[in-house]
Amino acid sequence: GGRASRRSMYTFWKRTAPPPGMAIFDAPTRETCTVRRLNTNTPLQALVLLNDPQYLEASRALAARMIKEGGKTAQERIGYAFRLATARNISIAELKILHEAFAREKKRFSRNPVAAVQFLAIGQQASGVIDLAAYAVVASTILNLNETITRQ
């Protein structure tokens, strides 16, 4: 963890300007009370969710749970993570897409193990780097779903 894990707990908030990371996710300016926040899904939000160290570490942690608690097969593990993130079972079509992503990423990381290590460089390292990195990409995708972000 280190500093990246604690960063949002100790964010300095100016009265008229929320921190950029929070503004991207529609945080109010706090100049007036807000009864209901906007629900948006923008490319900038996706950029943060797919690249910010905190979200990458969350993806790696979810991937570790997928491997440890999700079952024996990739399909079971993907379904488990999807259920954790969205509170519903994954559809066959969604599972097919995410399983194809897992297979593609596992093949890519198998050809370039250094890329797997670099992708997992945030937070603690674990054994099974290639599988963990491939599951982390899938976990990042799940955590970036509109359904996961807005919970409508």
One Martini backbone bead per residue (centre of mass of N, CA, C, O) as a GRO file, in nm:
protein
  152
    1GLY     BB    1   0.069   0.053  -0.031
    2GLY     BB    2   0.097   0.320   0.123
    3ARG     BB    3   0.026   0.631   0.012
    4ALA     BB    4  -0.193   0.550  -0.202
    5SER     BB    5  -0.400   0.428   0.012
    6ARG     BB    6  -0.429   0.728   0.171
    7ARG     BB    7  -0.489   0.972  -0.010
    8SER     BB    8  -0.814   1.016   0.016
    9MET     BB    9  -0.825   1.062   0.332
   10TYR     BB   10  -0.613   1.335   0.294
   11THR     BB   11  -0.777   1.548   0.147
   12PHE     BB   12  -0.760   1.863   0.026
   13TRP     BB   13  -1.038   2.101   0.070
   14LYS     BB   14  -1.161   2.342  -0.099
   15ARG     BB   15  -1.444   2.516  -0.090
   16THR     BB   16  -1.450   2.585  -0.427
   17ALA     BB   17  -1.249   2.317  -0.481
   18PRO     BB   18  -1.231   2.021  -0.576
   19PRO     BB   19  -1.070   1.763  -0.630
   20PRO     BB   20  -1.008   1.635  -0.932
   21GLY     BB   21  -1.087   1.335  -0.872
   22MET     BB   22  -1.375   1.427  -0.770
   23ALA     BB   23  -1.478   1.603  -1.005
   24ILE     BB   24  -1.490   1.374  -1.216
   25PHE     BB   25  -1.722   1.243  -1.000
   26ASP     BB   26  -1.925   1.489  -0.918
   27ALA     BB   27  -1.840   1.673  -0.706
   28PRO     BB   28  -1.919   1.904  -0.509
   29THR     BB   29  -1.825   2.234  -0.412
   30ARG     BB   30  -1.974   2.336  -0.129
   31GLU     BB   31  -2.142   2.609  -0.159
   32THR     BB   32  -2.379   2.406  -0.157
   33CYS     BB   33  -2.628   2.207  -0.112
   34THR     BB   34  -2.672   1.850  -0.186
   35VAL     BB   35  -2.908   1.611  -0.252
   36ARG     BB   36  -2.815   1.533  -0.557
   37ARG     BB   37  -2.616   1.362  -0.757
   38LEU     BB   38  -2.468   1.312  -1.031
   39ASN     BB   39  -2.487   1.086  -1.322
   40THR     BB   40  -2.190   0.991  -1.478
   41ASN     BB   41  -2.017   0.890  -1.800
   42THR     BB   42  -1.685   0.940  -1.876
   43PRO     BB   43  -1.381   0.930  -2.022
   44LEU     BB   44  -1.232   1.048  -1.774
   45GLN     BB   45  -1.323   0.833  -1.577
   46ALA     BB   46  -1.197   0.594  -1.726
   47LEU     BB   47  -0.907   0.696  -1.709
   48VAL     BB   48  -0.889   0.678  -1.404
   49LEU     BB   49  -0.985   0.377  -1.359
   50LEU     BB   50  -0.739   0.263  -1.560
   51ASN     BB   51  -0.471   0.447  -1.413
   52ASP     BB   52  -0.495   0.477  -1.126
   53PRO     BB   53  -0.332   0.347  -0.860
   54GLN     BB   54  -0.579   0.280  -0.682
   55TYR     BB   55  -0.739   0.118  -0.903
   56LEU     BB   56  -0.517  -0.087  -0.969
   57GLU     BB   57  -0.503  -0.202  -0.681
   58ALA     BB   58  -0.797  -0.292  -0.672
   59SER     BB   59  -0.772  -0.490  -0.909
   60ARG     BB   60  -0.556  -0.671  -0.781
   61ALA     BB   61  -0.726  -0.749  -0.532
   62LEU     BB   62  -0.959  -0.876  -0.690
   63ALA     BB   63  -0.785  -1.087  -0.835
   64ALA     BB   64  -0.696  -1.234  -0.578
   65ARG     BB   65  -0.987  -1.316  -0.502
   66MET     BB   66  -1.050  -1.477  -0.753
   67ILE     BB   67  -0.833  -1.695  -0.701
   68LYS     BB   68  -0.905  -1.770  -0.398
   69GLU     BB   69  -1.256  -1.755  -0.411
   70GLY     BB   70  -1.380  -1.815  -0.726
   71GLY     BB   71  -1.238  -2.083  -0.803
   72LYS     BB   72  -1.104  -2.278  -1.077
   73THR     BB   73  -1.215  -2.113  -1.305
   74ALA     BB   74  -1.236  -1.842  -1.499
   75GLN     BB   75  -1.544  -1.820  -1.505
   76GLU     BB   76  -1.589  -1.826  -1.199
   77ARG     BB   77  -1.410  -1.581  -1.130
   78ILE     BB   78  -1.556  -1.372  -1.302
   79GLY     BB   79  -1.838  -1.409  -1.176
   80TYR     BB   80  -1.753  -1.332  -0.891
   81ALA     BB   81  -1.657  -1.042  -0.945
   82PHE     BB   82  -1.916  -0.940  -1.071
   83ARG     BB   83  -2.093  -0.986  -0.819
   84LEU     BB   84  -1.935  -0.802  -0.627
   85ALA     BB   85  -1.968  -0.532  -0.807
   86THR     BB   86  -2.305  -0.564  -0.897
   87ALA     BB   87  -2.512  -0.771  -0.749
   88ARG     BB   88  -2.493  -0.984  -0.996
   89ASN     BB   89  -2.526  -1.195  -1.239
   90ILE     BB   90  -2.380  -1.307  -1.507
   91SER     BB   91  -2.392  -1.316  -1.831
   92ILE     BB   92  -2.311  -1.490  -2.103
   93ALA     BB   93  -2.210  -1.250  -2.273
   94GLU     BB   94  -2.027  -1.123  -2.057
   95LEU     BB   95  -1.851  -1.371  -2.004
   96LYS     BB   96  -1.737  -1.395  -2.288
   97ILE     BB   97  -1.593  -1.122  -2.299
   98LEU     BB   98  -1.417  -1.156  -2.036
   99HIS     BB   99  -1.280  -1.422  -2.119
  100GLU     BB  100  -1.144  -1.312  -2.372
  101ALA     BB  101  -0.979  -1.101  -2.220
  102PHE     BB  102  -0.822  -1.295  -2.045
  103ALA     BB  103  -0.689  -1.463  -2.272
  104ARG     BB  104  -0.549  -1.224  -2.409
  105GLU     BB  105  -0.383  -1.127  -2.158
  106LYS     BB  106  -0.238  -1.392  -2.097
  107LYS     BB  107  -0.091  -1.405  -2.366
  108ARG     BB  108   0.052  -1.131  -2.346
  109PHE     BB  109   0.200  -1.190  -2.069
  110SER     BB  110   0.348  -1.448  -2.166
  111ARG     BB  111   0.522  -1.289  -2.383
  112ASN     BB  112   0.540  -1.043  -2.137
  113PRO     BB  113   0.629  -1.057  -1.812
  114VAL     BB  114   0.719  -0.764  -1.757
  115ALA     BB  115   0.436  -0.638  -1.796
  116ALA     BB  116   0.312  -0.778  -1.552
  117VAL     BB  117   0.495  -0.653  -1.338
  118GLN     BB  118   0.430  -0.356  -1.409
  119PHE     BB  119   0.121  -0.373  -1.363
  120LEU     BB  120   0.184  -0.483  -1.048
  121ALA     BB  121   0.359  -0.250  -0.902
  122ILE     BB  122   0.121  -0.199  -0.734
  123GLY     BB  123   0.190  -0.291  -0.446
  124GLN     BB  124   0.178  -0.607  -0.375
  125GLN     BB  125   0.323  -0.899  -0.437
  126ALA     BB  126   0.275  -1.204  -0.627
  127SER     BB  127   0.211  -1.494  -0.727
  128GLY     BB  128   0.124  -1.548  -1.043
  129VAL     BB  129   0.156  -1.300  -1.243
  130ILE     BB  130   0.002  -1.358  -1.505
  131ASP     BB  131  -0.276  -1.423  -1.392
  132LEU     BB  132  -0.306  -1.172  -1.216
  133ALA     BB  133  -0.287  -0.967  -1.447
  134ALA     BB  134  -0.527  -1.072  -1.612
  135TYR     BB  135  -0.737  -1.040  -1.383
  136ALA     BB  136  -0.686  -0.736  -1.338
  137VAL     BB  137  -0.800  -0.645  -1.609
  138VAL     BB  138  -1.082  -0.757  -1.561
  139ALA     BB  139  -1.135  -0.606  -1.297
  140SER     BB  140  -1.107  -0.325  -1.422
  141THR     BB  141  -1.345  -0.358  -1.611
  142ILE     BB  142  -1.560  -0.405  -1.394
  143LEU     BB  143  -1.494  -0.134  -1.232
  144ASN     BB  144  -1.576   0.037  -1.515
  145LEU     BB  145  -1.861   0.002  -1.503
  146ASN     BB  146  -2.147   0.171  -1.491
  147GLU     BB  147  -2.283  -0.019  -1.282
  148THR     BB  148  -2.054   0.012  -1.069
  149ILE     BB  149  -2.038   0.324  -1.037
  150THR     BB  150  -2.366   0.406  -1.001
  151ARG     BB  151  -2.584   0.217  -0.883
  152GLN     BB  152  -2.911   0.221  -0.997
   0.00000   0.00000   0.00000
